[in-house]
């Protein structure tokens, strides 16, 4: 087994591993499901980087645009869209009202302390 054949095997196993990873990611859904098609594309691209194909392209023996091995792009399971919570007050006026109330209470306590000093 030559070095090129060993490297071809390593690239092919890496590509297969990426393909399995994309299938697992598609099964999970969520963020992992969203990156599954990109992983499948990377697996197809990695197959094009086999050293024997690169050598053949350099010698002009292999077409540069050879079709990649057919890798099915796994579909991520679609979750039901989350229902938006409707209603409820806008948080910014609530925060502003709480800050104003805090300042008013602090001023009142401060003035009450000056009105009745200890000792």
Secondary structure as GFF3:
##gff-version 3
##sequence-region A 1 119
A	DSSP	alpha_helix	3	28	.	.	.	ID=ss1
A	DSSP	alpha_helix	30	48	.	.	.	ID=ss2
A	DSSP	alpha_helix	51	59	.	.	.	ID=ss3
A	DSSP	alpha_helix	91	115	.	.	.	ID=ss4
###
